[in-house]
Amino acid sequence: MVDTGPLARVEGEGSLRIERYGANVCAVQLNIFEPPRFFEGFLRGRKVEEVVDIVPRICGICPVAYQVSAMNALESLFGVELDEQVRRLRRILYLGEWIESHSLHIYLLAAPDFLRVPDVLGVARIDPDMVKDALALKRLGNGLMTVVGGREIHPISMKIGGFHRAPKRESLLEMLPEIDRLRETTERMVRFVFNLKKPSLKREPVLVSLRNPDRYAVDGGDIVTSMGSRFPPSKFEENFVETEVVYSNALQSHLKDGTPYEVGPQARFNLNFEQLNPVAKEMAKEMGLVPPVTDPFQNISMRAIEAVHALEEVRLEIETYSRPAHPSMPYQYKAGTGYGVSEAPRGILYHSYVVNVKGQVERAKIVPPTAQNLARIEEDVRLLAPRIMKAKETEATRLSEMAVRNYDPCISCATHFLKVEIADVGKDKGRN
């Protein structure tokens, strides 16, 4: 048995257990032992206005995603038609979250794996300017969230129907010089990522993302799959199922036939490549990254391309923004079920709410991207297992952790990592 202790550089707590019988791998279990947080339970009975302030507390890294998915669900139920400038503000806020989340993952969480150092301090010893780039990009993302959202973590400005208060155009225009300055930084980030020596894994996952007819989907759209399916958010639970596993506090998602699927940068990149901002698309082509790309160790490359996309798009959104005369639209309570999706940095985030005529939530269902990726992560580790078993202990641990960290898992979101354990099991279990 090999026990490496808790995995660092992921959000939350858990462990990875690999069971083998001789040279054969019998089971891979991603054990999430962080306790359930019961958000869906204590949303029951709450007024819908409270939902928008409660759900971002699920995650400090992608709170905007939780707010937008929730508002998409409730606004669709109440028939709210948003002003285009309000939609633009939400995209600016969401793209700010993409910028800070992707830069955090690339430089501070994933880079140490590829550079073979234990943490960001090791990265700083190799190249301190790299860490400065990370902090500059994260600072920009947080700044955008502050200007639009009222604060950089758990924004407070959004409400059902729009915003409590819309920022002045001048407040956003002041961000443009820094955005322009950081365009060179994102290009440097892309070249850094593409020059990393990466492991490789051949597989053909089912990919699932959103698609918007007008733009690279971020704040909403239909759900599409690499198998050619397309359906609205209201059909999510008809196409995907959640199941319990005895070794984890997190549910796992599959297609109806039990097939694991993948959400996140790789799914978005492959299914929406033509909608990338031209600068990001050209940079991807220059690096030789064009669909289909299904190697999970290339997820970091697609995050870098998406960071370029987000920076370029947020500039365009700011340039065309004008302060709306009415920052929010009125609405009336309606009994029924609302369904909402958006693309968190880690993938599709689904919300549904059953609401009564008094505007109270009777049932809430939230399916975060990490929970949707868990079964796919286990399958990746299973496919890597022959290499893991042959490697020395430190390399086996590094490769196992990288396979998990490819997905930038947010474990606190998934609970309803990482200690790596390789265990020899008995003869009977090995034959099952």
C-alpha positions as CSV (number, residue, x, y, z in Angstrom):
1,M,0.0,0.0,0.0
2,V,1.2,3.5,-0.8
3,D,-0.2,6.4,1.2
4,T,0.9,9.9,0.1
5,G,-1.2,11.9,2.5
6,P,-3.8,14.5,1.6
7,L,-3.6,16.0,-1.9
8,A,-2.7,19.7,-2.0
9,R,-3.6,22.2,-4.6
10,V,-7.3,21.3,-5.0
11,E,-10.3,22.9,-3.3
12,G,-11.5,20.5,-0.6
13,E,-10.5,17.2,0.8
14,G,-10.5,13.6,-0.4
15,S,-8.4,10.6,-1.4
16,L,-7.7,8.4,-4.3
17,R,-7.6,4.6,-3.8
18,I,-6.3,2.2,-6.4
19,E,-6.9,-1.5,-5.8
20,R,-4.8,-4.0,-7.7
21,Y,-4.6,-7.8,-7.8
22,G,-1.1,-8.6,-9.0
23,A,-0.4,-6.5,-12.0
24,N,-4.1,-5.9,-12.7
25,V,-6.1,-2.9,-11.4
26,C,-9.4,-4.0,-9.9
27,A,-10.9,-0.7,-8.9
28,V,-10.3,3.1,-8.8
29,Q,-12.2,5.0,-6.1
30,L,-12.1,8.8,-5.8
31,N,-13.2,9.1,-2.2
32,I,-14.6,12.5,-1.2
33,F,-14.9,12.6,2.5
34,E,-15.6,16.3,3.0
35,P,-18.9,16.3,4.8
36,P,-22.1,17.1,2.9
37,R,-23.2,20.7,3.2
38,F,-27.0,20.4,2.6
39,F,-27.4,23.5,0.5
40,E,-30.3,22.0,-1.4
41,G,-32.0,21.1,1.9
42,F,-31.8,24.4,3.6
43,L,-32.9,26.3,0.4
44,R,-36.3,24.7,0.9
45,G,-38.8,27.2,2.3
46,R,-36.6,30.2,1.4
47,K,-37.9,33.0,-0.7
48,V,-36.4,33.0,-4.2
49,E,-34.7,36.3,-3.5
50,E,-32.6,34.6,-0.9
51,V,-31.4,32.0,-3.3
52,V,-29.3,34.4,-5.2
53,D,-27.4,35.3,-2.0
54,I,-27.1,31.8,-0.6
55,V,-25.9,29.7,-3.5
56,P,-22.6,31.6,-4.2
57,R,-21.5,30.5,-0.7
58,I,-21.2,27.0,-2.1
59,C,-17.9,28.1,-3.7
60,G,-15.4,30.9,-3.1
61,I,-13.7,30.3,-6.5
62,C,-16.8,30.4,-8.8
63,P,-19.6,32.1,-6.9
64,V,-20.7,34.0,-10.1
65,A,-21.5,30.7,-11.8
66,Y,-23.8,29.7,-8.9
67,Q,-25.6,33.0,-9.0
68,V,-26.0,33.1,-12.8
69,S,-27.3,29.5,-13.0
70,A,-29.8,30.2,-10.2
71,M,-31.0,33.4,-11.8
72,N,-31.3,31.7,-15.2
73,A,-33.6,29.1,-13.6
74,L,-35.7,31.6,-11.7
75,E,-35.9,34.2,-14.5
76,S,-37.0,31.5,-17.0
77,L,-39.7,30.5,-14.7
78,F,-41.0,34.0,-14.1
79,G,-40.6,35.0,-17.8
80,V,-38.1,37.8,-17.2
81,E,-36.6,39.4,-20.4
82,L,-33.3,41.0,-19.5
83,D,-32.1,44.3,-21.0
84,E,-29.1,43.6,-23.4
85,Q,-26.8,45.8,-21.3
86,V,-27.8,43.8,-18.2
87,R,-26.8,40.6,-20.0
88,R,-23.6,42.3,-21.0
89,L,-22.8,43.2,-17.4
90,R,-23.4,39.6,-16.4
91,R,-21.0,38.4,-19.1
92,I,-18.3,40.8,-17.9
93,L,-18.7,39.6,-14.4
94,Y,-18.6,35.9,-15.5
95,L,-15.6,36.4,-17.7
96,G,-13.8,38.1,-14.8
97,E,-14.4,34.9,-12.9
98,W,-13.0,32.8,-15.8
99,I,-9.9,34.9,-15.9
100,E,-9.1,34.6,-12.2
101,S,-10.0,30.9,-12.0
102,H,-8.1,29.8,-15.1
103,S,-5.0,31.8,-14.1
104,L,-5.1,30.4,-10.6
105,H,-5.3,26.8,-11.8
106,I,-2.6,27.1,-14.5
107,Y,0.1,28.9,-12.6
108,L,-0.6,28.0,-8.9
109,L,-2.3,24.6,-8.9
110,A,-1.2,22.7,-12.0
111,A,2.2,24.2,-13.0
112,P,4.0,22.6,-10.0
113,D,3.0,19.2,-11.3
114,F,4.6,19.8,-14.7
115,L,7.6,21.6,-13.3
116,R,8.1,18.8,-10.7
117,V,8.1,21.1,-7.7
118,P,5.9,20.8,-4.6
119,D,4.1,24.1,-4.7
120,V,4.0,27.7,-6.0
121,L,7.0,28.6,-4.0
122,G,8.9,26.1,-6.1
123,V,7.5,27.8,-9.2
124,A,8.7,31.2,-7.9
125,R,12.2,29.8,-7.4
126,I,12.3,28.7,-11.0
127,D,10.7,31.9,-12.5
128,P,9.4,34.6,-10.1
129,D,7.9,36.5,-13.1
130,M,5.6,33.6,-13.8
131,V,4.0,34.0,-10.4
132,K,3.8,37.7,-10.9
133,D,1.9,37.0,-14.2
134,A,-0.5,34.7,-12.3
135,L,-1.2,37.3,-9.6
136,A,-1.7,40.1,-12.2
137,L,-4.3,38.1,-14.1
138,K,-6.0,37.0,-11.0
139,R,-6.0,40.6,-9.8
140,L,-7.7,41.7,-13.0
141,G,-10.4,39.1,-12.8
142,N,-11.1,40.0,-9.2
143,G,-11.1,43.7,-10.2
144,L,-13.8,43.1,-12.8
145,M,-15.8,41.2,-10.3
146,T,-15.5,44.0,-7.8
147,V,-16.5,46.8,-10.3
148,V,-19.6,44.8,-11.5
149,G,-20.4,42.6,-8.6
150,G,-19.7,44.8,-5.7
151,R,-16.9,42.7,-4.3
152,E,-14.4,40.1,-5.6
153,I,-15.7,37.1,-3.6
154,H,-19.4,36.3,-3.3
155,P,-20.7,39.3,-5.3
156,I,-23.7,41.2,-4.0
157,S,-24.9,43.3,-6.9
158,M,-27.0,40.7,-8.8
159,K,-30.6,40.1,-8.3
160,I,-33.5,38.3,-10.1
161,G,-34.2,40.5,-13.1
162,G,-30.9,42.2,-13.3
163,F,-28.7,44.2,-10.8
164,H,-29.4,46.2,-7.7
165,R,-27.2,48.9,-9.2
166,A,-25.4,49.0,-12.5
167,P,-21.9,50.5,-12.7
168,K,-21.1,53.6,-14.7
169,R,-19.6,53.1,-18.1
170,E,-16.5,55.1,-16.9
171,S,-15.8,52.6,-14.1
172,L,-15.4,49.8,-16.6
173,L,-13.5,51.9,-19.2
174,E,-10.9,52.5,-16.5
175,M,-10.2,48.7,-16.6
176,L,-9.2,48.8,-20.3
177,P,-5.5,49.9,-19.9
178,E,-4.9,47.0,-17.6
179,I,-6.7,44.6,-19.9
180,D,-4.5,45.8,-22.8
181,R,-1.4,45.5,-20.8
182,L,-2.2,41.9,-19.9
183,R,-2.8,40.8,-23.4
184,E,0.9,40.1,-23.7
185,T,0.8,38.3,-20.4
186,T,-1.9,35.9,-21.6
187,E,0.1,35.2,-24.8
188,R,3.1,34.5,-22.6
189,M,0.9,32.1,-20.5
190,V,-0.1,30.2,-23.6
191,R,3.4,29.7,-24.7
192,F,4.5,28.6,-21.3
193,V,1.7,26.1,-21.1
194,F,2.3,24.7,-24.6
195,N,6.0,24.3,-23.9
196,L,5.4,22.2,-20.8
197,K,6.4,18.5,-21.0
198,K,3.1,16.7,-20.6
199,P,2.1,13.1,-20.1
200,S,-0.4,11.8,-22.7
201,L,-3.5,9.6,-22.5
202,K,-5.5,8.4,-25.5
203,R,-9.2,8.0,-24.9
204,E,-12.5,9.1,-26.5
205,P,-14.8,10.6,-23.8
206,V,-18.3,11.8,-24.3
207,L,-18.0,15.6,-24.1
208,V,-20.9,17.8,-22.9
209,S,-21.0,21.6,-22.9
210,L,-23.4,24.5,-23.6
211,R,-23.9,26.1,-26.9
212,N,-25.1,29.6,-27.6
213,P,-26.0,30.5,-31.2
214,D,-24.3,33.9,-30.9
215,R,-21.1,33.3,-29.0
216,Y,-18.8,30.9,-27.1
217,A,-21.2,29.8,-24.4
218,V,-20.6,31.2,-20.9
219,D,-23.7,32.6,-19.3
220,G,-26.2,30.2,-20.8
221,G,-27.4,28.2,-23.8
222,D,-28.6,24.7,-24.9
223,I,-26.8,21.6,-23.8
224,V,-24.9,19.7,-26.6
225,T,-22.9,16.5,-26.6
226,S,-20.1,15.1,-28.8
227,M,-22.7,12.4,-29.8
228,G,-24.7,15.0,-31.6
229,S,-27.5,15.6,-29.0
230,R,-28.9,19.0,-28.3
231,F,-31.5,19.8,-25.7
232,P,-32.6,22.7,-23.4
233,P,-31.8,22.9,-19.7
234,S,-35.2,21.6,-18.8
235,K,-34.2,18.2,-20.3
236,F,-31.0,17.9,-18.2
237,E,-32.4,15.3,-15.8
238,E,-33.9,13.3,-18.6
239,N,-30.5,12.8,-20.1
240,F,-28.2,12.5,-17.1
241,V,-28.5,10.6,-13.9
242,E,-26.8,11.0,-10.5
243,T,-25.9,7.9,-8.5
244,E,-24.5,7.3,-5.0
245,V,-21.2,5.4,-4.4
246,V,-20.6,3.9,-1.0
247,Y,-17.0,5.2,-0.7
248,S,-17.7,9.0,-1.2
249,N,-19.9,11.8,0.0
250,A,-20.3,13.1,-3.5
251,L,-22.8,11.9,-6.1
252,Q,-21.5,10.9,-9.6
253,S,-23.1,11.7,-12.9
254,H,-23.5,9.5,-16.0
255,L,-25.5,9.3,-19.2
256,K,-28.7,7.3,-18.9
257,D,-26.8,4.2,-20.1
258,G,-24.2,4.5,-17.4
259,T,-21.5,6.1,-19.5
260,P,-19.3,8.7,-17.8
261,Y,-19.0,12.1,-19.5
262,E,-16.8,15.1,-19.3
263,V,-17.6,18.8,-18.9
264,G,-15.2,21.8,-18.8
265,P,-12.6,23.4,-21.0
266,Q,-12.0,20.3,-23.2
267,A,-15.7,19.9,-23.9
268,R,-16.2,23.6,-24.6
269,F,-13.2,23.8,-26.8
270,N,-14.1,20.8,-28.9
271,L,-17.8,21.5,-29.3
272,N,-17.5,25.3,-29.8
273,F,-14.1,25.9,-31.3
274,E,-15.4,28.1,-34.2
275,Q,-17.0,30.5,-31.7
276,L,-13.7,31.3,-29.9
277,N,-12.6,34.9,-30.1
278,P,-10.5,35.3,-33.3
279,V,-7.4,36.1,-31.2
280,A,-7.8,33.0,-29.1
281,K,-8.6,30.8,-32.1
282,E,-5.6,31.9,-34.0
283,M,-3.3,31.4,-31.1
284,A,-4.7,27.8,-30.7
285,K,-4.1,27.1,-34.3
286,E,-0.5,28.5,-34.0
287,M,0.1,26.1,-31.2
288,G,-1.3,23.2,-33.2
289,L,-4.3,22.8,-31.0
290,V,-7.4,22.2,-33.1
291,P,-10.3,19.8,-32.5
292,P,-10.6,17.0,-31.8
293,V,-8.4,17.1,-28.7
294,T,-9.3,14.5,-26.2
295,D,-6.1,14.0,-24.2
296,P,-7.0,15.1,-20.6
297,F,-3.5,16.4,-20.0
298,Q,-4.2,19.0,-22.6
299,N,-6.9,20.5,-20.4
300,I,-4.4,23.0,-19.1
301,S,-3.7,24.1,-22.7
302,M,-7.4,24.8,-23.3
303,R,-7.7,26.7,-20.1
304,A,-4.9,29.0,-21.4
305,I,-6.7,29.5,-24.7
306,E,-10.0,30.2,-22.8
307,A,-8.2,32.8,-20.7
308,V,-7.1,34.6,-23.8
309,H,-10.7,34.3,-25.1
310,A,-12.1,35.7,-21.9
311,L,-9.6,38.7,-21.8
312,E,-10.4,39.6,-25.5
313,E,-14.2,39.2,-25.0
314,V,-14.4,41.2,-21.8
315,R,-12.7,44.0,-23.6
316,L,-15.3,44.0,-26.4
317,E,-18.1,43.8,-23.8
318,I,-16.8,46.8,-21.9
319,E,-16.3,48.8,-25.1
320,T,-20.0,48.3,-26.1
321,Y,-21.4,48.7,-22.6
322,S,-23.7,51.6,-21.8
323,R,-25.3,52.0,-18.4
324,P,-28.9,50.7,-18.5
325,A,-31.7,53.1,-17.6
326,H,-33.3,50.3,-15.5
327,P,-30.8,47.9,-14.0
328,S,-33.5,45.4,-13.2
329,M,-36.8,44.2,-14.6
330,P,-39.9,43.5,-12.5
331,Y,-41.3,40.1,-12.1
332,Q,-44.2,38.2,-10.5
333,Y,-44.1,35.0,-8.6
334,K,-45.3,31.9,-10.5
335,A,-45.7,28.4,-9.4
336,G,-43.7,25.9,-11.4
337,T,-40.2,24.6,-12.0
338,G,-37.3,26.7,-13.4
339,Y,-34.2,25.3,-15.0
340,G,-30.9,27.1,-15.4
341,V,-27.4,26.3,-16.7
342,S,-24.2,28.2,-17.2
343,E,-20.5,27.3,-17.9
344,A,-18.5,27.6,-14.7
345,P,-14.8,27.5,-15.3
346,R,-14.9,23.8,-14.5
347,G,-17.9,23.0,-16.7
348,I,-21.7,23.0,-16.8
349,L,-23.4,24.0,-13.6
350,Y,-27.1,23.0,-13.5
351,H,-29.8,24.4,-11.1
352,S,-33.5,23.6,-10.9
353,Y,-36.0,25.0,-8.5
354,V,-39.6,24.1,-7.7
355,V,-41.3,27.3,-6.6
356,N,-44.8,27.9,-5.2
357,V,-47.1,30.9,-5.7
358,K,-45.7,32.7,-2.7
359,G,-42.2,32.7,-4.2
360,Q,-40.9,30.0,-1.8
361,V,-38.6,27.2,-2.9
362,E,-40.1,23.8,-2.4
363,R,-37.3,21.8,-4.0
364,A,-33.8,22.6,-5.2
365,K,-31.4,20.6,-7.3
366,I,-27.8,21.6,-8.0
367,V,-25.4,19.6,-10.1
368,P,-21.9,21.1,-10.1
369,P,-19.3,20.3,-12.8
370,T,-16.9,18.5,-10.5
371,A,-19.6,15.9,-9.6
372,Q,-20.3,15.4,-13.3
373,N,-16.6,14.8,-13.9
374,L,-15.9,12.3,-11.0
375,A,-16.7,9.1,-12.9
376,R,-14.7,10.3,-15.9
377,I,-11.7,11.1,-13.6
378,E,-11.9,7.6,-12.2
379,E,-11.9,6.2,-15.7
380,D,-8.8,8.3,-16.6
381,V,-6.9,6.9,-13.6
382,R,-8.0,3.4,-14.6
383,L,-6.6,3.9,-18.1
384,L,-3.4,5.3,-16.6
385,A,-3.1,2.5,-14.1
386,P,-0.6,0.3,-16.1
387,R,1.8,3.3,-16.1
388,I,1.1,4.1,-12.5
389,M,1.8,0.6,-11.4
390,K,5.2,0.5,-13.1
391,A,6.4,3.8,-11.8
392,K,8.3,4.5,-8.6
393,E,6.2,5.6,-5.7
394,T,6.8,9.4,-6.1
395,E,6.2,9.3,-9.8
396,A,3.1,7.1,-9.4
397,T,1.7,9.6,-7.0
398,R,2.5,12.6,-9.2
399,L,0.8,11.0,-12.3
400,S,-2.2,10.0,-10.2
401,E,-2.6,13.5,-8.8
402,M,-2.2,15.1,-12.2
403,A,-4.9,12.9,-13.7
404,V,-7.3,14.3,-11.0
405,R,-6.0,17.8,-11.1
406,N,-6.5,18.0,-14.9
407,Y,-10.1,18.7,-14.1
408,D,-9.4,21.4,-11.5
409,P,-11.8,19.7,-9.1
410,C,-13.7,21.8,-6.6
411,I,-14.6,19.3,-4.0
412,S,-16.6,21.5,-1.7
413,C,-19.0,22.1,-4.6
414,A,-19.2,18.3,-5.2
415,T,-20.0,17.1,-1.7
416,H,-24.0,16.4,-1.2
417,F,-9.2,15.5,-2.4
418,L,-6.2,13.9,-2.3
419,K,-4.6,11.0,-0.5
420,V,-3.4,8.4,-2.9
421,E,-3.6,4.8,-1.7
422,I,-2.6,1.8,-3.8
423,A,-3.8,-1.4,-2.1
424,D,-3.2,-5.0,-2.9
425,V,-6.5,-7.0,-2.6
426,G,-7.4,-10.6,-2.2
427,K,-7.6,-13.2,-4.9
428,D,-11.4,-13.3,-5.0
429,K,-11.8,-9.6,-5.4
430,G,-9.2,-9.5,-8.1
431,R,-11.3,-11.8,-10.2
432,N,-14.5,-9.7,-10.0
